[in-house]
Amino acid sequence: MAIMVLEPDVEERLLAERRTCDGAQHDEVWEGVYIMTPLPNNEHQQFVFWFTTTLGDVVDQTGLGLVFPGVNLSDREVGWEKNYREPDVAVFLRDGKAINRGTHWQGAADFLVEIISPGERTHDKIPFYGRIGVVELVIIDRDPWTIELYRQQDGRMAKVGQSTLDAPDVLECRSVGLTFQLLPGEQRPRIQATHPETGRKWEF
C-alpha cells in the first residue's frame, strides 16, 4: 500500500519523525516523490558489510576504485535531491564515468548491490540505473533466495543471469572481476564470491 501526503504540515511532521529514528538515511526521492524505504534488518546490514569488505579487498585496497556502503546516486549535478537512489553498496572505478559531486555521485556507477527488504520496490529502480549508465547491478532477494545479475545494454539494464538453490549458476561480474554464486547453508543459503584470477574466495 502506498500513501501520498499532500498536506505540507503533515509532510514536515512525518519527515521530522523519520529523521529522529535515523530512517531518513535510507530514503530516496524519485522524480520529486519522497520514498520512505523499510529499515534494514540485521541480516540485511550484515550483507551490506560483507559485500563492502569483499569488494574493498578487490577494488579499494588495490587502488582500482572506491567502494561505498550506501551512497546518494543521482542523474544530475544541480538539484540532485529531487531525484536520487540509495543503493546498498556502490563501486566507482578509477577510470569510470560517474562524477563525484561531493554531496552525491552523478551518473554511471560501475557496480551496484541492492538487497531486497520486505516492502521495497527495488526492481522499480532498475530503469533509473539503466538510464544513468550503471554498468552492472546485483540484486539479492531473500524470498525466495536469488541472486540476479543485470548488465548495461544500450541505456537499459538487461538481466543476464541468476543463481538459485535449484540452479546455482556462477554469475560473472566483469566490472569488479568477481563471480557470485548462491550455495546451500545450514540456517540460510550462503553467497560465495570468487576472484577467478587468484582463486581467492569469500563466503557469507
VMD Tcl script that draws the C-alpha trace (Angstrom):
set ca {
  {0.00 0.00 0.00}
  {1.29 3.48 -0.89}
  {0.22 6.72 0.80}
  {0.62 10.14 -0.82}
  {0.86 13.06 1.61}
  {-0.22 16.41 0.13}
  {-0.64 18.41 3.34}
  {2.63 20.37 3.99}
  {2.27 20.36 7.80}
  {1.75 16.60 7.89}
  {4.66 16.12 5.50}
  {7.02 18.15 7.70}
  {5.93 16.25 10.82}
  {6.43 12.86 9.16}
  {9.87 13.81 7.87}
  {10.90 15.16 11.28}
  {9.80 11.93 12.96}
  {11.62 9.94 10.29}
  {14.88 11.78 10.92}
  {14.75 11.20 14.67}
  {14.78 7.41 14.12}
  {17.65 7.62 11.57}
  {15.39 6.09 8.95}
  {15.87 9.02 6.56}
  {19.41 7.93 5.72}
  {17.94 5.09 3.63}
  {15.17 7.12 1.98}
  {15.14 8.23 -1.65}
  {13.47 10.77 -3.92}
  {12.11 9.56 -7.26}
  {11.42 12.49 -9.59}
  {10.32 14.67 -6.66}
  {8.41 11.91 -4.83}
  {9.82 11.14 -1.38}
  {10.16 7.38 -0.85}
  {10.40 6.06 2.71}
  {12.20 2.74 2.46}
  {11.84 -0.07 5.03}
  {14.52 -0.06 7.71}
  {17.08 -2.83 7.01}
  {17.13 -5.72 9.47}
  {20.32 -7.18 10.97}
  {20.83 -9.74 8.19}
  {20.44 -7.04 5.56}
  {23.11 -4.92 7.25}
  {25.42 -7.93 7.58}
  {25.16 -8.50 3.84}
  {25.99 -4.84 3.19}
  {29.09 -5.18 5.39}
  {30.17 -8.41 3.65}
  {29.79 -7.00 0.15}
  {31.56 -3.79 1.15}
  {34.56 -5.55 2.70}
  {34.80 -8.15 -0.08}
  {34.66 -5.53 -2.82}
  {37.00 -3.38 -0.77}
  {39.64 -6.13 -0.87}
  {39.41 -6.37 -4.66}
  {38.77 -2.75 -5.65}
  {39.62 -0.26 -2.90}
  {42.71 -1.91 -1.44}
  {44.22 -2.46 -4.89}
  {43.71 1.14 -6.00}
  {41.21 0.27 -8.70}
  {38.46 2.49 -7.30}
  {36.22 3.30 -4.35}
  {33.60 1.22 -2.52}
  {30.73 2.74 -0.54}
  {28.19 1.12 1.81}
  {25.35 3.33 0.62}
  {25.64 6.49 -1.46}
  {23.49 9.23 -2.98}
  {23.30 8.39 -6.69}
  {21.62 10.91 -8.99}
  {21.23 11.73 -12.67}
  {22.02 15.42 -12.19}
  {24.61 17.82 -10.83}
  {22.30 20.55 -9.52}
  {19.07 19.76 -7.72}
  {20.09 16.16 -7.18}
  {17.91 15.99 -4.05}
  {14.86 15.86 -6.34}
  {15.93 12.57 -7.95}
  {18.31 10.11 -6.34}
  {18.58 6.49 -5.27}
  {20.42 4.84 -2.36}
  {21.93 1.51 -3.47}
  {23.15 -0.67 -0.60}
  {26.69 -0.90 -2.00}
  {28.28 1.11 -4.81}
  {31.60 0.79 -6.65}
  {33.19 3.60 -8.65}
  {36.25 2.55 -10.61}
  {39.18 4.89 -11.12}
  {38.53 5.14 -14.87}
  {34.72 5.08 -14.55}
  {32.27 7.65 -15.93}
  {30.47 8.65 -12.72}
  {31.29 12.09 -11.28}
  {31.95 12.70 -7.59}
  {29.98 15.84 -6.72}
  {30.89 15.77 -3.02}
  {27.31 15.52 -1.77}
  {26.47 12.75 -4.23}
  {27.65 10.78 -7.25}
  {26.27 11.66 -10.65}
  {25.79 9.10 -13.39}
  {27.22 5.75 -14.32}
  {28.28 3.79 -11.25}
  {30.36 0.78 -12.26}
  {28.81 -1.78 -9.91}
  {25.85 -1.71 -7.53}
  {24.39 -4.14 -5.00}
  {20.78 -4.00 -3.87}
  {19.49 -6.25 -1.06}
  {15.71 -6.51 -1.02}
  {13.82 -6.00 2.24}
  {10.09 -6.76 2.52}
  {8.07 -3.90 1.05}
  {10.93 -2.43 -1.01}
  {10.41 -1.53 -4.66}
  {13.93 -2.50 -5.68}
  {13.07 -3.70 -9.16}
  {11.33 -0.39 -9.88}
  {14.76 1.28 -9.58}
  {16.26 -0.73 -12.45}
  {15.12 1.62 -15.28}
  {16.73 4.58 -13.48}
  {20.01 2.69 -13.15}
  {19.85 1.83 -16.84}
  {19.26 5.45 -17.89}
  {22.22 6.82 -15.94}
  {24.55 4.18 -17.37}
  {25.20 1.84 -14.43}
  {27.48 -0.89 -15.75}
  {26.43 -3.85 -13.59}
  {23.84 -4.44 -10.87}
  {23.45 -7.37 -8.48}
  {20.14 -7.83 -6.65}
  {19.87 -10.16 -3.65}
  {16.36 -11.43 -2.93}
  {15.76 -13.48 0.21}
  {12.18 -14.58 -0.56}
  {12.85 -16.78 -2.42}
  {16.63 -16.70 -2.26}
  {18.01 -15.49 -5.58}
  {20.99 -13.55 -6.92}
  {20.21 -11.62 -10.10}
  {22.82 -10.02 -12.35}
  {21.95 -7.11 -14.65}
  {24.29 -5.52 -17.20}
  {24.15 -2.28 -19.17}
  {22.86 -2.69 -22.71}
  {22.08 0.45 -24.72}
  {20.66 2.52 -21.89}
  {18.86 -0.23 -20.03}
  {19.77 -2.91 -17.51}
  {19.35 -6.34 -19.09}
  {19.10 -9.39 -16.87}
  {21.97 -11.65 -17.91}
  {21.82 -14.36 -15.24}
  {20.62 -15.56 -11.88}
  {21.74 -18.02 -9.24}
  {19.24 -20.01 -7.13}
  {19.44 -23.07 -4.92}
  {17.83 -25.17 -7.67}
  {20.14 -23.70 -10.32}
  {23.26 -22.32 -8.59}
  {24.76 -20.71 -11.67}
  {28.03 -18.79 -11.33}
  {27.49 -15.11 -12.18}
  {30.44 -13.27 -13.75}
  {30.65 -9.62 -12.73}
  {33.13 -8.24 -15.24}
  {33.34 -4.73 -13.81}
  {34.79 -5.85 -10.48}
  {36.43 -9.11 -11.59}
  {34.42 -11.34 -9.26}
  {31.93 -14.17 -9.63}
  {28.99 -14.74 -7.27}
  {27.08 -17.95 -6.57}
  {24.26 -18.97 -4.23}
  {25.08 -22.05 -2.16}
  {23.17 -24.13 0.45}
  {23.79 -23.34 4.11}
  {22.82 -24.73 7.49}
  {20.50 -21.93 8.59}
  {20.14 -19.97 5.34}
  {21.67 -20.01 1.85}
  {25.14 -18.54 1.55}
  {26.76 -16.37 -1.09}
  {30.22 -17.18 -2.37}
  {32.40 -14.66 -4.17}
  {35.42 -15.84 -6.14}
  {38.28 -13.95 -7.75}
  {39.00 -16.13 -10.81}
  {42.50 -14.74 -11.41}
  {43.78 -15.57 -7.92}
  {41.31 -18.28 -6.87}
  {40.60 -16.39 -3.64}
  {37.13 -16.97 -2.18}
  {34.89 -15.10 0.25}
  {31.69 -16.56 1.72}
  {28.86 -15.27 3.86}
}
mol new
graphics top color blue
foreach p $ca { graphics top sphere $p radius 0.5 }
foreach p [lrange $ca 0 end-1] q [lrange $ca 1 end] { graphics top cylinder $p $q radius 0.2 }
display resetview
